[in-house]
Amino acid sequence: MTNEMDALKAKVREMHPDIDKYQLDCDITFDESKNAYIVKLSKGQEHVLTTYLDKPDADACMEGKECVHFGVQVAQFVKNFEEREGIK
């Protein structure tokens, strides 16, 4: 499972380059009871996003398909981060 999470983490970073651009921390764990990955993006303690990525959606991401719901959440998190930090 660790290799799967590492691959998913790399894919998430590839699909959302702002994660690296703003040096956001990205942690991924798996919740077996929900059959979903828990993705936590953070920058310090002030900026934190924790969201679930269902296994079927994660599998689709790994196949190169877009993760719409997750992508919207990441984009909104980055936008909020930029606004709070005054980044343009």
C-alpha positions as CSV (number, residue, x, y, z in Angstrom):
1,M,0.0,0.0,0.0
2,T,2.9,2.4,0.7
3,N,4.1,2.1,-2.9
4,E,0.5,2.9,-4.1
5,M,0.4,6.0,-1.8
6,D,3.8,7.2,-3.0
7,A,2.7,6.8,-6.6
8,L,-0.5,8.6,-5.9
9,K,1.3,11.4,-4.1
10,A,3.6,11.8,-7.1
11,K,0.6,11.9,-9.4
12,V,-1.2,14.5,-7.3
13,R,2.0,16.7,-7.4
14,E,2.3,16.2,-11.1
15,M,-1.3,17.1,-11.7
16,H,-1.2,20.1,-9.4
17,P,2.2,21.8,-9.8
18,D,1.2,24.6,-7.4
19,I,1.7,22.2,-4.5
20,D,5.5,22.3,-5.2
21,K,5.5,25.9,-6.4
22,Y,4.3,27.0,-3.0
23,Q,6.1,24.3,-1.1
24,L,3.0,22.8,0.4
25,D,3.3,19.7,2.4
26,C,1.3,16.8,1.0
27,D,0.5,13.7,3.1
28,I,-1.6,10.8,2.0
29,T,-2.9,7.9,4.1
30,F,-5.5,5.3,3.4
31,D,-8.7,4.8,5.4
32,E,-9.8,1.2,4.8
33,S,-13.3,1.7,6.4
34,K,-14.1,4.4,3.9
35,N,-12.1,2.9,1.0
36,A,-10.6,6.3,0.4
37,Y,-7.3,8.1,0.6
38,I,-7.0,11.0,3.0
39,V,-5.1,13.8,1.4
40,K,-3.8,16.6,3.6
41,L,-2.2,19.7,2.1
42,S,-0.7,22.2,4.4
43,K,1.6,25.2,4.7
44,G,2.4,25.7,8.4
45,Q,-0.5,25.4,10.8
46,E,-2.6,28.2,9.3
47,H,-3.2,26.7,5.9
48,V,-4.6,23.2,6.0
49,L,-6.8,21.2,3.6
50,T,-7.9,17.7,4.5
51,T,-10.0,15.8,2.0
52,Y,-11.0,12.3,0.9
53,L,-10.2,10.9,-2.5
54,D,-12.3,7.8,-3.1
55,K,-10.3,4.7,-4.3
56,P,-12.1,4.6,-7.7
57,D,-11.3,8.4,-8.2
58,A,-7.7,7.8,-7.1
59,D,-7.5,4.9,-9.6
60,A,-8.8,7.2,-12.3
61,C,-6.2,9.8,-11.4
62,M,-3.5,7.1,-11.7
63,E,-4.8,6.2,-15.2
64,G,-4.3,9.9,-16.2
65,K,-7.9,10.9,-16.0
66,E,-8.8,14.1,-14.3
67,C,-9.9,14.1,-10.7
68,V,-12.5,16.8,-10.9
69,H,-13.8,17.1,-7.3
70,F,-10.3,16.8,-5.9
71,G,-8.9,19.2,-8.5
72,V,-11.5,21.8,-7.6
73,Q,-10.6,21.5,-3.9
74,V,-6.9,21.8,-4.5
75,A,-7.4,24.8,-6.8
76,Q,-9.6,26.6,-4.2
77,F,-7.0,25.8,-1.4
78,V,-4.2,27.3,-3.5
79,K,-6.3,30.3,-4.4
80,N,-7.1,30.9,-0.7
81,F,-3.4,30.5,0.2
82,E,-2.4,33.0,-2.5
83,E,-4.9,35.5,-1.3
84,R,-4.0,35.2,2.4
85,E,-0.3,35.5,1.6
86,G,-0.7,38.3,-0.9
87,I,0.8,36.2,-3.7
88,K,-0.1,37.0,-7.3
